[in-house]
Amino acid sequence: MPGFSGYSPAGVFRRTVERSQRKARRRQTEGVPASARILVVYLMGTQIAEDLTHPAHLSQAEQALDDIDPRDYDLDAIAFVVRALPEGLAAILAVADDTTLTTDQVKAIVG
């Protein structure tokens, strides 16, 4: 829900998802030999990373991913991540092709 300032973390996240889809359409992994192709979207340059931990904002952000299928971009997953020390990266949200990657595999790769 937007606050009094009009800032909507879910709205900002939706725009981030749209930008990531444009990036994914470039199919930069095409022809690269790999067992999994994942677009990793780093959220630390945005204010939304912490805000998405609130259940209402997280629920709305999850809805923004409902119609995203990474296979449309020749990817196995798209992960939206933050830096988490000491582990490295931690995925806040991700969509994956469950025919090529299990949830555990996605977590192992991007946190």
C-alpha positions in Angstrom: 0.0 0.0 0.0 1.3 3.4 -0.8 2.0 5.6 2.2 1.2 9.2 2.6 4.3 10.1 0.4 2.9 8.0 -2.5 5.8 5.6 -2.4 4.7 2.1 -3.2 7.4 -0.6 -2.7 5.4 -3.0 -4.8 5.0 -0.4 -7.5 8.7 0.2 -7.6 9.3 -3.6 -7.6 6.9 -3.9 -10.6 9.0 -1.4 -12.5 12.1 -3.3 -11.6 10.4 -6.5 -12.9 9.6 -4.8 -16.1 13.2 -3.6 -16.6 14.4 -7.1 -15.8 12.1 -8.5 -18.5 13.5 -6.0 -21.0 17.0 -7.2 -20.0 15.9 -10.9 -20.3 14.5 -10.3 -23.8 18.1 -9.6 -25.0 18.7 -13.3 -24.4 22.4 -12.7 -23.5 22.7 -16.3 -22.3 21.7 -17.7 -25.7 24.4 -20.1 -26.9 26.3 -20.2 -23.6 26.9 -23.7 -22.5 25.6 -23.9 -18.9 23.5 -26.3 -16.9 21.4 -23.4 -15.7 20.8 -19.9 -16.9 19.7 -17.4 -14.3 19.1 -13.6 -14.6 20.2 -12.2 -11.2 18.6 -8.8 -10.5 20.5 -7.0 -7.7 18.1 -4.9 -5.6 20.6 -3.1 -3.4 20.7 0.0 -5.6 17.0 0.5 -4.7 15.1 1.4 -1.5 12.7 -1.5 -1.9 14.9 -4.3 -0.7 14.1 -3.7 3.0 10.5 -2.6 2.4 9.7 -5.8 0.7 10.2 -7.7 4.0 6.8 -6.3 5.1 4.1 -8.9 4.4 1.7 -6.6 2.6 4.5 -5.3 0.3 5.9 -8.8 -0.2 2.5 -10.2 -1.2 2.0 -7.4 -3.8 5.5 -8.0 -5.1 4.9 -11.7 -5.5 1.8 -10.9 -7.6 4.1 -8.9 -9.9 5.8 -12.2 -10.7 2.7 -14.3 -11.2 2.8 -14.1 -15.0 6.5 -14.3 -15.4 7.9 -17.5 -17.0 11.7 -17.5 -17.3 11.4 -20.0 -20.2 9.9 -17.1 -22.3 13.4 -15.7 -22.2 15.4 -19.0 -22.5 16.2 -18.8 -18.8 15.8 -21.2 -16.0 15.2 -18.6 -13.3 15.0 -14.9 -12.6 16.1 -14.0 -9.1 15.8 -10.7 -7.3 18.6 -10.6 -4.7 20.2 -8.5 -2.0 23.7 -8.8 -0.5 23.7 -10.9 2.6 26.9 -11.2 4.6 28.6 -13.6 5.1 26.7 -15.8 2.7 27.0 -13.5 -0.4 23.6 -13.2 -2.0 20.1 -13.8 -0.7 17.1 -14.1 -3.0 14.1 -12.1 -1.9 12.0 -13.3 -4.7 12.6 -15.7 -7.6 10.7 -17.4 -10.4 12.1 -20.6 -11.9 11.3 -23.2 -14.4 10.5 -26.1 -12.1 11.2 -28.6 -14.9 14.9 -27.7 -14.8 15.6 -26.4 -11.3 14.2 -27.3 -8.0 13.5 -24.7 -5.3 16.4 -26.1 -3.3 18.7 -25.7 -6.4 17.6 -22.1 -6.8 18.3 -21.4 -3.2 21.7 -23.0 -3.4 22.6 -20.8 -6.4 21.2 -17.4 -5.3 20.5 -17.8 -1.6 
